[in-house]
Amino acid sequence: MFAPTTDHPVETIEKEVIPNLRFAPTDVLADQAQLDRRRTDAERAARLGNAYHGKLDIFFQTADGQTKRVQTAVWAAHPGYLTLKAGIMLPLRAVLGFDFY
């Protein structure tokens, strides 16, 4: 289970809001182990979404530093972004982690 470290409440949003958000040009993760884990989890999320249409929570950070959560299925994990249901794209550099349930 992934739990973001933040003093502020994590807002749960609908995936349709994501295209209206702004994301920082730099990655929210700095540690290579965290980057590797995120890549592995992104690929696992895509397998879950394609094989079972399973949903999960994705925690991510916007350009203003707010942490948000979206509950959705991942259709594809590309090198720089995730493709969610309905063709919505989320930059991988903004993803803090995944919570599989």
N, CA, C and O atoms as a GROMACS GRO file, in nm:
protein
  404
    1MET      N    1   0.084  -0.118   0.000
    1MET     CA    2   0.000   0.000   0.000
    1MET      C    3   0.089   0.124   0.000
    1MET      O    4   0.182   0.134   0.080
    2PHE      N    5   0.061   0.216  -0.088
    2PHE     CA    6   0.134   0.342  -0.096
    2PHE      C    7   0.058   0.449  -0.021
    2PHE      O    8  -0.063   0.462  -0.037
    3ALA      N    9   0.128   0.525   0.060
    3ALA     CA   10   0.069   0.639   0.130
    3ALA      C   11   0.163   0.757   0.114
    3ALA      O   12   0.276   0.752   0.162
    4PRO      N   13   0.119   0.863   0.048
    4PRO     CA   14   0.207   0.978   0.027
    4PRO      C   15   0.236   1.049   0.160
    4PRO      O   16   0.152   1.054   0.249
    5THR      N   17   0.356   1.103   0.169
    5THR     CA   18   0.393   1.179   0.288
    5THR      C   19   0.365   1.326   0.262
    5THR      O   20   0.436   1.394   0.188
    6THR      N   21   0.260   1.374   0.325
    6THR     CA   22   0.219   1.514   0.311
    6THR      C   23   0.144   1.557   0.436
    6THR      O   24   0.076   1.476   0.499
    7ASP      N   25   0.156   1.684   0.470
    7ASP     CA   26   0.083   1.740   0.584
    7ASP      C   27  -0.056   1.788   0.543
    7ASP      O   28  -0.139   1.819   0.628
    8HIS      N   29  -0.080   1.794   0.414
    8HIS     CA   30  -0.206   1.845   0.362
    8HIS      C   31  -0.297   1.728   0.320
    8HIS      O   32  -0.247   1.620   0.287
    9PRO      N   33  -0.427   1.748   0.322
    9PRO     CA   34  -0.516   1.641   0.278
    9PRO      C   35  -0.496   1.612   0.129
    9PRO      O   36  -0.466   1.701   0.050
   10VAL      N   37  -0.514   1.485   0.093
   10VAL     CA   38  -0.501   1.443  -0.046
   10VAL      C   39  -0.640   1.447  -0.108
   10VAL      O   40  -0.731   1.378  -0.064
   11GLU      N   41  -0.654   1.528  -0.212
   11GLU     CA   42  -0.782   1.543  -0.280
   11GLU      C   43  -0.800   1.429  -0.381
   11GLU      O   44  -0.710   1.400  -0.460
   12THR      N   45  -0.916   1.364  -0.377
   12THR     CA   46  -0.950   1.263  -0.477
   12THR      C   47  -1.025   1.333  -0.589
   12THR      O   48  -1.124   1.402  -0.565
   13ILE      N   49  -0.977   1.315  -0.712
   13ILE     CA   50  -1.039   1.382  -0.826
   13ILE      C   51  -1.086   1.278  -0.928
   13ILE      O   52  -1.046   1.161  -0.922
   14GLU      N   53  -1.170   1.321  -1.018
   14GLU     CA   54  -1.213   1.237  -1.130
   14GLU      C   55  -1.107   1.245  -1.239
   14GLU      O   56  -1.043   1.349  -1.255
   15LYS      N   57  -1.088   1.139  -1.313
   15LYS     CA   58  -0.985   1.136  -1.417
   15LYS      C   59  -1.008   1.242  -1.525
   15LYS      O   60  -0.913   1.287  -1.588
   16GLU      N   61  -1.132   1.282  -1.546
   16GLU     CA   62  -1.164   1.382  -1.648
   16GLU      C   63  -1.106   1.520  -1.617
   16GLU      O   64  -1.098   1.605  -1.706
   17VAL      N   65  -1.066   1.543  -1.492
   17VAL     CA   66  -1.008   1.671  -1.451
   17VAL      C   67  -0.861   1.681  -1.490
   17VAL      O   68  -0.808   1.791  -1.507
   18ILE      N   69  -0.794   1.568  -1.505
   18ILE     CA   70  -0.649   1.564  -1.528
   18ILE      C   71  -0.604   1.651  -1.646
   18ILE      O   72  -0.504   1.722  -1.631
   19PRO      N   73  -0.670   1.650  -1.761
   19PRO     CA   74  -0.623   1.735  -1.872
   19PRO      C   75  -0.620   1.884  -1.841
   19PRO      O   76  -0.551   1.959  -1.909
   20ASN      N   77  -0.693   1.927  -1.739
   20ASN     CA   78  -0.697   2.068  -1.701
   20ASN      C   79  -0.591   2.106  -1.598
   20ASN      O   80  -0.578   2.223  -1.562
   21LEU      N   81  -0.515   2.007  -1.549
   21LEU     CA   82  -0.414   2.033  -1.448
   21LEU      C   83  -0.280   2.066  -1.511
   21LEU      O   84  -0.253   2.030  -1.625
   22ARG      N   85  -0.195   2.135  -1.433
   22ARG     CA   86  -0.059   2.165  -1.477
   22ARG      C   87   0.038   2.082  -1.394
   22ARG      O   88   0.016   2.058  -1.276
   23PHE      N   89   0.146   2.036  -1.461
   23PHE     CA   90   0.246   1.953  -1.395
   23PHE      C   91   0.383   2.016  -1.410
   23PHE      O   92   0.414   2.077  -1.512
   24ALA      N   93   0.465   2.000  -1.308
   24ALA     CA   94   0.601   2.055  -1.310
   24ALA      C   95   0.684   1.983  -1.418
   24ALA      O   96   0.659   1.866  -1.447
   25PRO      N   97   0.781   2.052  -1.476
   25PRO     CA   98   0.866   1.989  -1.578
   25PRO      C   99   0.967   1.891  -1.518
   25PRO      O  100   1.024   1.809  -1.590
   26THR      N  101   0.989   1.898  -1.386
   26THR     CA  102   1.084   1.808  -1.321
   26THR      C  103   1.010   1.692  -1.256
   26THR      O  104   0.891   1.700  -1.228
   27ASP      N  105   1.082   1.585  -1.232
   27ASP     CA  106   1.025   1.465  -1.172
   27ASP      C  107   1.001   1.486  -1.023
   27ASP      O  108   1.081   1.552  -0.956
   28VAL      N  109   0.891   1.431  -0.972
   28VAL     CA  110   0.860   1.443  -0.830
   28VAL      C  111   0.944   1.346  -0.746
   28VAL      O  112   0.953   1.362  -0.625
   29LEU      N  113   1.005   1.248  -0.810
   29LEU     CA  114   1.092   1.152  -0.742
   29LEU      C  115   1.236   1.180  -0.778
   29LEU      O  116   1.267   1.214  -0.893
   30ALA      N  117   1.326   1.165  -0.682
   30ALA     CA  118   1.468   1.191  -0.707
   30ALA      C  119   1.553   1.066  -0.693
   30ALA      O  120   1.659   1.057  -0.755
   31ASP      N  121   1.510   0.972  -0.613
   31ASP     CA  122   1.587   0.852  -0.583
   31ASP      C  123   1.570   0.747  -0.694
   31ASP      O  124   1.458   0.720  -0.738
   32GLN      N  125   1.680   0.688  -0.739
   32GLN     CA  126   1.674   0.590  -0.847
   32GLN      C  127   1.590   0.468  -0.810
   32GLN      O  128   1.520   0.414  -0.895
   33ALA      N  129   1.597   0.425  -0.685
   33ALA     CA  130   1.516   0.311  -0.642
   33ALA      C  131   1.367   0.343  -0.652
   33ALA      O  132   1.287   0.258  -0.691
   34GLN      N  133   1.329   0.466  -0.617
   34GLN     CA  134   1.189   0.507  -0.628
   34GLN      C  135   1.146   0.514  -0.775
   34GLN      O  136   1.034   0.475  -0.808
   35LEU      N  137   1.234   0.562  -0.861
   35LEU     CA  138   1.204   0.569  -1.004
   35LEU      C  139   1.184   0.429  -1.062
   35LEU      O  140   1.092   0.406  -1.141
   36ASP      N  141   1.270   0.337  -1.022
   36ASP     CA  142   1.258   0.198  -1.070
   36ASP      C  143   1.130   0.134  -1.020
   36ASP      O  144   1.062   0.064  -1.094
   37ARG      N  145   1.096   0.159  -0.895
   37ARG     CA  146   0.973   0.104  -0.837
   37ARG      C  147   0.850   0.159  -0.909
   37ARG      O  148   0.756   0.086  -0.938
   38ARG      N  149   0.853   0.290  -0.938
   38ARG     CA  150   0.740   0.352  -1.009
   38ARG      C  151   0.723   0.290  -1.146
   38ARG      O  152   0.610   0.263  -1.188
   39ARG      N  153   0.832   0.266  -1.218
   39ARG     CA  154   0.826   0.205  -1.352
   39ARG      C  155   0.765   0.065  -1.342
   39ARG      O  156   0.677   0.030  -1.420
   40THR      N  157   0.811  -0.014  -1.246
   40THR     CA  158   0.759  -0.150  -1.227
   40THR      C  159   0.610  -0.146  -1.192
   40THR      O  160   0.531  -0.223  -1.246
   41ASP      N  161   0.573  -0.057  -1.102
   41ASP     CA  162   0.432  -0.045  -1.063
   41ASP      C  163   0.345   0.005  -1.179
   41ASP      O  164   0.231  -0.038  -1.192
   42ALA      N  165   0.398   0.095  -1.262
   42ALA     CA  166   0.323   0.145  -1.378
   42ALA      C  167   0.293   0.031  -1.475
   42ALA      O  168   0.182   0.020  -1.528
   43GLU      N  169   0.393  -0.054  -1.499
   43GLU     CA  170   0.373  -0.168  -1.588
   43GLU      C  171   0.275  -0.268  -1.528
   43GLU      O  172   0.193  -0.326  -1.600
   44ARG      N  173   0.283  -0.288  -1.398
   44ARG     CA  174   0.188  -0.377  -1.330
   44ARG      C  175   0.046  -0.320  -1.340
   44ARG      O  176  -0.049  -0.395  -1.364
   45ALA      N  177   0.032  -0.189  -1.323
   45ALA     CA  178  -0.098  -0.124  -1.332
   45ALA      C  179  -0.158  -0.141  -1.472
   45ALA      O  180  -0.279  -0.163  -1.485
   46ALA      N  181  -0.075  -0.132  -1.575
   46ALA     CA  182  -0.124  -0.150  -1.712
   46ALA      C  183  -0.168  -0.294  -1.735
   46ALA      O  184  -0.270  -0.318  -1.800
   47ARG      N  185  -0.094  -0.389  -1.682
   47ARG     CA  186  -0.136  -0.530  -1.695
   47ARG      C  187  -0.269  -0.553  -1.623
   47ARG      O  188  -0.357  -0.621  -1.676
   48LEU      N  189  -0.284  -0.497  -1.504
   48LEU     CA  190  -0.408  -0.509  -1.428
   48LEU      C  191  -0.525  -0.447  -1.504
   48LEU      O  192  -0.634  -0.505  -1.511
   49GLY      N  193  -0.503  -0.330  -1.562
   49GLY     CA  194  -0.608  -0.261  -1.635
   49GLY      C  195  -0.650  -0.332  -1.760
   49GLY      O  196  -0.769  -0.337  -1.793
   50ASN      N  197  -0.554  -0.389  -1.832
   50ASN     CA  198  -0.586  -0.457  -1.958
   50ASN      C  199  -0.643  -0.596  -1.937
   50ASN      O  200  -0.739  -0.634  -2.005
   51ALA      N  201  -0.587  -0.672  -1.846
   51ALA     CA  202  -0.631  -0.810  -1.827
   51ALA      C  203  -0.761  -0.820  -1.747
   51ALA      O  204  -0.846  -0.903  -1.778
   52TYR      N  205  -0.776  -0.735  -1.645
   52TYR     CA  206  -0.889  -0.750  -1.554
   52TYR      C  207  -0.977  -0.626  -1.545
   52TYR      O  208  -1.077  -0.626  -1.473
   53HIS      N  209  -0.940  -0.520  -1.618
   53HIS     CA  210  -1.011  -0.391  -1.609
   53HIS      C  211  -1.014  -0.342  -1.464
   53HIS      O  212  -1.108  -0.275  -1.421
   54GLY      N  213  -0.908  -0.379  -1.390
   54GLY     CA  214  -0.898  -0.343  -1.249
   54GLY      C  215  -0.857  -0.200  -1.227
   54GLY      O  216  -0.773  -0.145  -1.298
   55LYS      N  217  -0.918  -0.140  -1.126
   55LYS     CA  218  -0.886  -0.001  -1.088
   55LYS      C  219  -0.784  -0.002  -0.975
   55LYS      O  220  -0.766  -0.101  -0.905
   56LEU      N  221  -0.719   0.112  -0.960
   56LEU     CA  222  -0.624   0.134  -0.854
   56LEU      C  223  -0.620   0.283  -0.825
   56LEU      O  224  -0.678   0.363  -0.899
   57ASP      N  225  -0.553   0.320  -0.718
   57ASP     CA  226  -0.534   0.462  -0.686
   57ASP      C  227  -0.397   0.504  -0.736
   57ASP      O  228  -0.297   0.435  -0.715
   58ILE      N  229  -0.393   0.619  -0.804
   58ILE     CA  230  -0.267   0.678  -0.846
   58ILE      C  231  -0.253   0.810  -0.770
   58ILE      O  232  -0.340   0.897  -0.779
   59PHE      N  233  -0.143   0.823  -0.697
   59PHE     CA  234  -0.114   0.946  -0.626
   59PHE      C  235  -0.015   1.026  -0.710
   59PHE      O  236   0.086   0.973  -0.755
   60PHE      N  237  -0.046   1.154  -0.731
   60PHE     CA  238   0.041   1.238  -0.813
   60PHE      C  239   0.044   1.379  -0.759
   60PHE      O  240  -0.037   1.417  -0.674
   61GLN      N  241   0.139   1.457  -0.811
   61GLN     CA  242   0.157   1.594  -0.764
   61GLN      C  243   0.143   1.691  -0.881
   61GLN      O  244   0.195   1.667  -0.990
   62THR      N  245   0.072   1.799  -0.857
   62THR     CA  246   0.054   1.902  -0.959
   62THR      C  247   0.168   2.005  -0.948
   62THR      O  248   0.248   2.000  -0.855
   63ALA      N  249   0.173   2.097  -1.043
   63ALA     CA  250   0.281   2.197  -1.048
   63ALA      C  251   0.284   2.285  -0.923
   63ALA      O  252   0.390   2.334  -0.886
   64ASP      N  253   0.170   2.304  -0.859
   64ASP     CA  254   0.166   2.387  -0.738
   64ASP      C  255   0.198   2.308  -0.611
   64ASP      O  256   0.187   2.362  -0.501
   65GLY      N  257   0.238   2.182  -0.626
   65GLY     CA  258   0.279   2.100  -0.512
   65GLY      C  259   0.169   2.026  -0.442
   65GLY      O  260   0.194   1.960  -0.341
   66GLN      N  261   0.046   2.035  -0.491
   66GLN     CA  262  -0.066   1.964  -0.428
   66GLN      C  263  -0.061   1.816  -0.466
   66GLN      O  264  -0.035   1.781  -0.581
   67THR      N  265  -0.088   1.731  -0.368
   67THR     CA  266  -0.096   1.588  -0.392
   67THR      C  267  -0.241   1.553  -0.418
   67THR      O  268  -0.330   1.593  -0.342
   68LYS      N  269  -0.264   1.477  -0.524
   68LYS     CA  270  -0.400   1.437  -0.561
   68LYS      C  271  -0.402   1.286  -0.583
   68LYS      O  272  -0.299   1.222  -0.602
   69ARG      N  273  -0.523   1.230  -0.580
   69ARG     CA  274  -0.543   1.088  -0.603
   69ARG      C  275  -0.653   1.072  -0.707
   69ARG      O  276  -0.752   1.145  -0.706
   70VAL      N  277  -0.633   0.976  -0.798
   70VAL     CA  278  -0.736   0.941  -0.893
   70VAL      C  279  -0.754   0.789  -0.888
   70VAL      O  280  -0.657   0.714  -0.882
   71GLN      N  281  -0.879   0.746  -0.890
   71GLN     CA  282  -0.912   0.603  -0.890
   71GLN      C  283  -0.955   0.567  -1.031
   71GLN      O  284  -1.061   0.610  -1.078
   72THR      N  285  -0.873   0.486  -1.099
   72THR     CA  286  -0.900   0.456  -1.239
   72THR      C  287  -0.825   0.330  -1.281
   72THR      O  288  -0.751   0.270  -1.203
   73ALA      N  289  -0.846   0.291  -1.405
   73ALA     CA  290  -0.770   0.182  -1.465
   73ALA      C  291  -0.664   0.242  -1.557
   73ALA      O  292  -0.688   0.345  -1.620
   74VAL      N  293  -0.549   0.178  -1.564
   74VAL     CA  294  -0.441   0.222  -1.653
   74VAL      C  295  -0.444   0.132  -1.776
   74VAL      O  296  -0.439   0.009  -1.764
   75TRP      N  297  -0.451   0.192  -1.894
   75TRP     CA  298  -0.452   0.114  -2.018
   75TRP      C  299  -0.312   0.089  -2.072
   75TRP      O  300  -0.286  -0.015  -2.132
   76ALA      N  301  -0.220   0.185  -2.050
   76ALA     CA  302  -0.084   0.169  -2.102
   76ALA      C  303   0.014   0.250  -2.018
   76ALA      O  304  -0.018   0.356  -1.965
   77ALA      N  305   0.136   0.195  -2.008
   77ALA     CA  306   0.246   0.264  -1.939
   77ALA      C  307   0.354   0.292  -2.042
   77ALA      O  308   0.424   0.200  -2.086
   78HIS      N  309   0.368   0.416  -2.080
   78HIS     CA  310   0.469   0.459  -2.177
   78HIS      C  311   0.590   0.511  -2.100
   78HIS      O  312   0.581   0.531  -1.979
   79PRO      N  313   0.703   0.534  -2.167
   79PRO     CA  314   0.820   0.584  -2.096
   79PRO      C  315   0.796   0.717  -2.023
   79PRO      O  316   0.853   0.740  -1.916
   80GLY      N  317   0.712   0.805  -2.078
   80GLY     CA  318   0.693   0.936  -2.017
   80GLY      C  319   0.556   0.963  -1.960
   80GLY      O  320   0.536   1.066  -1.896
   81TYR      N  321   0.461   0.874  -1.982
   81TYR     CA  322   0.325   0.901  -1.934
   81TYR      C  323   0.244   0.772  -1.923
   81TYR      O  324   0.282   0.668  -1.975
   82LEU      N  325   0.131   0.785  -1.854
   82LEU     CA  326   0.035   0.675  -1.842
   82LEU      C  327  -0.088   0.711  -1.925
   82LEU      O  328  -0.130   0.826  -1.927
   83THR      N  329  -0.144   0.613  -1.993
   83THR     CA  330  -0.272   0.631  -2.059
   83THR      C  331  -0.379   0.567  -1.971
   83THR      O  332  -0.374   0.447  -1.943
   84LEU      N  333  -0.474   0.648  -1.928
   84LEU     CA  334  -0.583   0.602  -1.843
   84LEU      C  335  -0.707   0.574  -1.927
   84LEU      O  336  -0.707   0.596  -2.048
   85LYS      N  337  -0.812   0.527  -1.861
   85LYS     CA  338  -0.939   0.508  -1.931
   85LYS      C  339  -0.977   0.637  -2.002
   85LYS      O  340  -0.943   0.746  -1.956
   86ALA      N  341  -1.047   0.625  -2.112
   86ALA     CA  342  -1.096   0.738  -2.192
   86ALA      C  343  -0.983   0.814  -2.260
   86ALA      O  344  -1.004   0.928  -2.304
   87GLY      N  345  -0.864   0.754  -2.270
   87GLY     CA  346  -0.754   0.817  -2.342
   87GLY      C  347  -0.688   0.933  -2.270
   87GLY      O  348  -0.614   1.010  -2.332
   88ILE      N  349  -0.713   0.947  -2.143
   88ILE     CA  350  -0.653   1.056  -2.065
   88ILE      C  351  -0.509   1.020  -2.032
   88ILE      O  352  -0.479   0.907  -1.993
   89MET      N  353  -0.419   1.119  -2.046
   89MET     CA  354  -0.277   1.095  -2.022
   89MET      C  355  -0.231   1.169  -1.896
   89MET      O  356  -0.267   1.284  -1.872
   90LEU      N  357  -0.150   1.099  -1.818
   90LEU     CA  358  -0.093   1.154  -1.695
   90LEU      C  359   0.059   1.141  -1.704
   90LEU      O  360   0.110   1.030  -1.724
   91PRO      N  361   0.132   1.251  -1.691
   91PRO     CA  362   0.278   1.243  -1.699
   91PRO      C  363   0.334   1.154  -1.588
   91PRO      O  364   0.300   1.171  -1.471
   92LEU      N  365   0.419   1.061  -1.624
   92LEU     CA  366   0.478   0.971  -1.526
   92LEU      C  367   0.564   1.048  -1.426
   92LEU      O  368   0.576   1.008  -1.310
   93ARG      N  369   0.625   1.158  -1.470
   93ARG     CA  370   0.710   1.237  -1.380
   93ARG      C  371   0.633   1.298  -1.264
   93ARG      O  372   0.693   1.339  -1.164
   94ALA      N  373   0.499   1.303  -1.274
   94ALA     CA  374   0.415   1.359  -1.168
   94ALA      C  375   0.366   1.253  -1.070
   94ALA      O  376   0.314   1.287  -0.964
   95VAL      N  377   0.383   1.126  -1.103
   95VAL     CA  378   0.329   1.016  -1.021
   95VAL      C  379   0.419   0.990  -0.901
   95VAL      O  380   0.539   0.966  -0.915
   96LEU      N  381   0.358   0.994  -0.782
   96LEU     CA  382   0.428   0.964  -0.658
   96LEU      C  383   0.426   0.815  -0.629
   96LEU      O  384   0.523   0.760  -0.578
   97GLY      N  385   0.313   0.750  -0.661
   97GLY     CA  386   0.302   0.607  -0.632
   97GLY      C  387   0.164   0.554  -0.665
   97GLY      O  388   0.073   0.629  -0.702
   98PHE      N  389   0.150   0.422  -0.651
   98PHE     CA  390   0.028   0.351  -0.683
   98PHE      C  391  -0.019   0.273  -0.561
   98PHE      O  392   0.063   0.226  -0.482
   99ASP      N  393  -0.150   0.261  -0.546
   99ASP     CA  394  -0.207   0.177  -0.440
   99ASP      C  395  -0.296   0.074  -0.508
   99ASP      O  396  -0.403   0.106  -0.560
  100PHE      N  397  -0.249  -0.050  -0.508
  100PHE     CA  398  -0.324  -0.160  -0.567
  100PHE      C  399  -0.415  -0.219  -0.461
  100PHE      O  400  -0.373  -0.242  -0.348
  101TYR      N  401  -0.540  -0.243  -0.498
  101TYR     CA  402  -0.633  -0.304  -0.401
  101TYR      C  403  -0.713  -0.413  -0.466
  101TYR      O  404  -0.796  -0.475  -0.400
   0.00000   0.00000   0.00000
